[in-house]
Amino acid sequence: MTTFPLKTHLALLLMSFITWGFFVLLGLPDYYQSWPFSAKVAICIAVTLVYLPLAPFILKRIDNQDFVKNSLWLALYLTLPLFIYDYVLIVLIGGDNLSFVFRYWYLSFFYFSFWIQFPLTARYIMNERLDSP
């Protein structure tokens, strides 16, 4: 896979932590558990829509032009660390167990959706560049 400078890895990790922190703060006091189903669906749609323009912006800012591989790195940094942060918060601190991935399905949605959304975005960027004069 494409290697990035340490600075890029740290920036992606920081971005994942800030994203997670914002998501936690928005979901206080119980990390969205008291929200109605429709609100949970709305937040999933809203976050997905936010990343539609944000993903190409991020991918285009990475120094190389290997968009597909970069999209996989981006998906990794916005899924694995978030899962680990959620695990620490919900299981280790909150005393829950790994079945939280079902009760907190609106979190688990992003553990998978970014692996689809970001490579599709990369493909779009590549096609856009091929179509431009």
HELIX and SHEET records of a PDB file:
HELIX    1   1 LEU A    6  LEU A   26  1                                  21    
HELIX    2   2 PHE A   37  ARG A   61  1                                  25    
HELIX    3   3 PHE A   67  TYR A   77  1                                  11    
HELIX    4   4 LEU A   80  ASP A   86  1                                   7    
HELIX    5   5 TYR A   87  ILE A   93  3                                   7    
HELIX    6   6 PHE A  100  ARG A  103  1                                   4    
HELIX    7   7 TRP A  105  ASP A  131  1                                  27    
END                                                                             
